[in-house]
C-alpha cells in the first residue's frame, strides 16, 4: 500500500506524471501543489505522509501529535472507517493516552474544525445520506453546531453557564473554549474554568457519538450532573495545592476562580 509519494517509484502513466512533478518541485516550482488528491476510499492515501488536507502533510502540520502515532505509514482508510452508513475513527497510539490527553486532543481538533462531523466528512467526499445534525435534524452538522449551536446541546450549555452565573446568549463556541478572558480569573481559576469547559466539550462529543452509533439519548439534567461530577474529579486530581469542597463546587463555582 502506498500513497502519492510511492507512485513515483512505479511505472504507470500517472506515476510518471507524479515523478515529473517531483523533479519540477526540485527546481523550486511548487508543481505538485497545483493538484488536489481525491481521497476516494482512502486506501491509497497515507494519512500522515501524503498531502490530502490543504497544502501540507499532516506529519508536518501536527508534529507533536504524530509522535503518538503507532504507524506513520497508515492509510486514511485505517484511521477513518466507513461502514456504508456512518464514519468512525480508529486511532492506535504508540503509548498510553491518558483521559486528560484525550480531552486535550479533542479540544485541539475542535478548535481547528477537525472533528468528524457530517459537514467535514461530506467535504472529504464521504457518501452520506444526510449532513443534518443527528441530534436535532434542523441544521448542517458543523463543529460549532455539534458542540454548541444544536438546540439540544445549547440546553446543556445554558444549564452549565447558568450554574456559573453567566449568560449563555453572550457566548459562542470560540469564546467558550477560551472563556477565561471573560472571567476575572486567577491563574488557578483559569485552569479550573478550562477543566470545566473541556470536560463539557468532551462529554457533549462523546454523547453525540453515543446517539449516532448506539441510538442513546443524553438529556440536559443528566448532562449537567455528569459535567459537574467529571470536572470536579478532574480538578481534584490535577490541583494538589488548593482544596475545593464539593458543595462549594455545586453551589457557586464562579467564586472559586476569583
C-alpha positions as CSV (number, residue, x, y, z in Angstrom):
1,X,0.0,0.0,0.0
2,X,1.4,3.4,-0.8
3,X,0.4,7.0,-1.2
4,X,1.3,9.6,-3.8
5,X,4.9,9.6,-2.8
6,X,5.2,5.8,-3.6
7,X,3.7,6.4,-7.0
8,X,6.9,8.0,-8.1
9,X,8.6,4.5,-8.0
10,X,6.1,2.6,-10.2
11,X,5.7,2.6,-14.0
12,X,2.1,3.7,-14.6
13,X,1.4,6.8,-16.6
14,X,0.1,8.6,-13.6
15,X,3.3,7.7,-11.6
16,X,5.4,9.2,-14.4
17,X,3.4,12.4,-14.1
18,X,4.0,12.4,-10.3
19,X,7.7,11.7,-10.8
20,X,8.0,14.6,-13.2
21,X,6.1,16.8,-10.8
22,X,8.7,15.9,-8.0
23,X,11.5,16.8,-10.4
24,X,9.9,20.2,-11.2
25,X,9.4,20.7,-7.4
26,X,13.2,20.2,-7.1
27,X,13.7,23.2,-9.4
28,X,11.9,25.4,-6.9
29,X,8.5,25.3,-8.6
30,X,5.6,24.0,-6.4
31,X,4.2,21.9,-9.3
32,X,2.8,19.2,-7.1
33,X,0.7,21.7,-5.1
34,X,-1.2,22.5,-8.3
35,X,-3.1,19.2,-7.9
36,X,-5.6,18.1,-5.2
37,X,-5.6,14.4,-4.3
38,X,-9.0,12.7,-4.5
39,X,-9.3,10.5,-1.4
40,X,-11.9,8.0,-2.6
41,X,-11.9,5.1,-0.2
42,X,-8.7,6.3,1.5
43,X,-6.8,3.1,0.8
44,X,-4.2,4.8,-1.5
45,X,-3.6,7.8,0.7
46,X,-1.1,7.7,3.6
47,X,-2.7,9.6,6.5
48,X,0.4,11.3,7.8
49,X,2.7,11.4,4.8
50,X,0.6,12.4,1.9
51,X,-0.8,15.9,1.2
52,X,-4.5,15.5,1.3
53,X,-5.7,18.3,3.6
54,X,-4.7,21.8,2.5
55,X,-1.1,22.2,1.3
56,X,1.0,20.3,3.8
57,X,1.3,16.7,5.1
58,X,-0.3,16.2,8.5
59,X,3.1,15.0,9.9
60,X,4.5,18.5,9.2
61,X,1.4,20.4,10.5
62,X,0.9,18.3,13.7
63,X,4.4,17.4,14.7
64,X,3.5,16.7,18.3
65,X,0.5,14.5,17.6
66,X,2.3,12.4,15.0
67,X,4.8,11.3,17.7
68,X,1.9,9.5,19.4
69,X,1.0,7.6,16.2
70,X,1.9,3.8,16.3
71,X,2.2,3.6,12.5
72,X,3.0,6.8,10.5
73,X,2.5,4.8,7.2
74,X,-1.1,4.0,8.0
75,X,-3.7,4.8,5.3
76,X,-6.6,7.2,5.7
77,X,-9.0,4.2,5.4
78,X,-7.4,2.6,8.5
79,X,-8.0,5.7,10.6
80,X,-11.5,6.6,9.4
81,X,-13.8,3.6,8.8
82,X,-16.9,3.9,6.7
83,X,-19.5,1.1,7.1
84,X,-21.8,2.3,4.4
85,X,-23.9,4.4,6.8
86,X,-21.6,6.3,9.1
87,X,-17.9,7.1,9.7
88,X,-16.0,6.2,12.9
89,X,-12.4,6.9,13.8
90,X,-9.8,4.3,14.8
91,X,-6.7,5.6,16.5
92,X,-3.7,3.5,17.6
93,X,-1.2,5.3,19.7
94,X,2.4,4.4,20.4
95,X,2.0,4.8,24.1
96,X,-0.9,5.0,26.5
97,X,-3.0,8.1,26.1
98,X,-4.5,9.3,29.4
99,X,-8.0,10.6,29.7
100,X,-6.6,14.2,30.1
101,X,-4.7,13.8,26.9
102,X,-7.8,12.5,25.0
103,X,-9.7,15.6,26.2
104,X,-6.9,17.9,25.1
105,X,-6.6,16.3,21.7
106,X,-10.4,16.6,21.2
107,X,-10.4,20.3,22.1
108,X,-7.4,20.9,19.9
109,X,-9.2,19.3,17.0
110,X,-12.4,21.1,17.7
111,X,-10.6,24.5,17.7
112,X,-9.2,23.6,14.2
113,X,-12.5,22.3,12.9
114,X,-11.1,18.8,12.5
115,X,-13.8,16.7,14.2
116,X,-15.5,14.1,12.1
117,X,-18.8,16.0,11.9
118,X,-21.0,15.3,8.9
119,X,-20.2,18.6,7.2
120,X,-16.4,17.8,7.3
121,X,-17.0,14.2,6.1
122,X,-19.0,15.5,3.2
123,X,-16.1,17.8,2.2
124,X,-13.9,14.7,2.2
125,X,-16.2,13.1,-0.4
126,X,-17.7,10.6,2.1
127,X,-21.0,9.3,0.8
128,X,-23.6,10.3,3.4
129,X,-27.4,10.0,3.5
130,X,-27.6,13.4,5.1
131,X,-25.4,16.1,6.6
132,X,-28.0,17.4,9.0
133,X,-27.3,17.2,12.7
134,X,-28.1,13.7,14.0
135,X,-29.4,15.2,17.3
136,X,-31.8,18.0,16.2
137,X,-32.1,17.3,12.4
138,X,-32.5,21.0,11.9
139,X,-29.2,22.3,10.6
140,X,-26.0,21.1,8.9
141,X,-23.7,19.5,11.5
142,X,-20.6,21.6,11.6
143,X,-18.1,21.5,14.6
144,X,-19.6,24.7,16.0
145,X,-23.2,23.3,15.6
146,X,-22.3,19.9,17.1
147,X,-20.6,21.3,20.2
148,X,-22.6,24.5,20.9
149,X,-25.3,25.6,18.5
150,X,-27.5,22.5,18.3
151,X,-30.7,23.3,20.3
152,X,-30.3,20.1,22.4
153,X,-26.6,20.9,23.1
154,X,-27.5,24.5,23.7
155,X,-29.8,23.4,26.5
156,X,-26.8,21.8,28.2
157,X,-24.6,24.9,27.8
158,X,-27.5,27.1,29.1
159,X,-27.6,25.0,32.3
160,X,-23.8,24.9,32.6
161,X,-23.3,28.6,32.2
162,X,-26.3,29.3,34.5
163,X,-24.6,27.1,37.1
164,X,-21.6,29.5,36.7
165,X,-23.8,32.6,36.9
166,X,-23.2,33.5,33.2
167,X,-25.5,34.5,30.3
168,X,-25.2,31.9,27.6
169,X,-26.5,34.3,24.9
170,X,-23.3,36.2,25.1
171,X,-21.0,33.3,24.1
172,X,-20.3,31.1,21.1
173,X,-18.1,28.0,20.8
174,X,-14.9,30.1,20.2
175,X,-15.1,32.3,23.3
176,X,-16.4,29.4,25.4
177,X,-13.3,27.4,24.7
178,X,-11.2,30.5,25.6
179,X,-13.7,31.7,28.2
180,X,-11.2,32.6,31.0
181,X,-10.8,36.0,29.3
182,X,-14.5,36.7,30.2
183,X,-13.9,36.0,33.9
184,X,-11.7,37.8,36.4
185,X,-9.8,34.6,37.0
186,X,-6.6,34.0,39.0
187,X,-4.1,31.7,37.3
188,X,-5.6,28.7,39.2
189,X,-9.0,29.9,38.3
190,X,-8.2,29.8,34.6
191,X,-7.2,26.1,35.0
192,X,-10.5,25.4,36.8
193,X,-12.5,27.1,34.1
194,X,-10.6,25.3,31.4
195,X,-11.1,21.9,33.1
196,X,-14.9,22.5,33.3
197,X,-15.2,23.7,29.7
198,X,-13.0,20.9,28.3
199,X,-14.9,18.3,30.3
200,X,-18.2,19.7,28.9
201,X,-16.9,19.6,25.3
202,X,-15.6,16.0,25.8
203,X,-18.9,14.7,27.3
204,X,-21.0,16.5,24.6
205,X,-19.0,15.0,21.8
206,X,-18.9,11.5,23.5
207,X,-22.6,11.5,23.9
208,X,-23.2,12.8,20.4
209,X,-21.3,9.7,19.2
210,X,-23.4,7.5,21.6
211,X,-26.5,8.9,19.8
212,X,-25.0,8.4,16.3
213,X,-23.7,4.9,16.8
214,X,-25.9,3.4,19.5
215,X,-29.1,5.5,19.4
216,X,-28.7,6.6,23.0
217,X,-30.1,10.0,24.2
218,X,-28.4,12.3,26.8
219,X,-30.8,14.7,28.5
220,X,-29.7,18.0,29.8
221,X,-30.4,17.5,33.5
222,X,-28.3,14.3,33.5
223,X,-25.7,16.1,31.3
224,X,-25.2,18.9,33.9
225,X,-24.8,16.4,36.7
226,X,-22.2,14.4,34.6
227,X,-20.3,17.6,33.8
228,X,-20.3,18.7,37.5
229,X,-19.0,15.3,38.7
230,X,-16.4,14.7,36.0
231,X,-15.0,18.2,36.0
232,X,-14.8,18.1,39.8
233,X,-12.9,14.8,39.7
234,X,-10.5,16.2,37.1
235,X,-9.8,19.3,39.0
236,X,-9.4,17.4,42.3
237,X,-6.8,15.2,40.7
238,X,-4.9,18.0,38.9
239,X,-5.0,20.6,41.6
240,X,-2.9,19.4,44.6
241,X,-2.4,22.8,46.2
242,X,-6.0,24.1,46.5
243,X,-8.8,22.2,48.2
244,X,-12.2,22.6,46.6
245,X,-15.2,21.5,48.5
246,X,-17.9,19.5,46.6
247,X,-20.8,21.7,47.9
248,X,-18.9,24.9,47.0
249,X,-18.4,23.5,43.5
250,X,-22.0,22.7,43.1
251,X,-23.4,25.9,44.6
252,X,-21.1,28.7,43.3
253,X,-18.1,27.6,41.2
254,X,-17.5,31.1,40.0
255,X,-16.3,32.2,43.4
256,X,-13.6,29.5,43.3
257,X,-11.9,31.0,40.2
258,X,-11.6,34.6,41.5
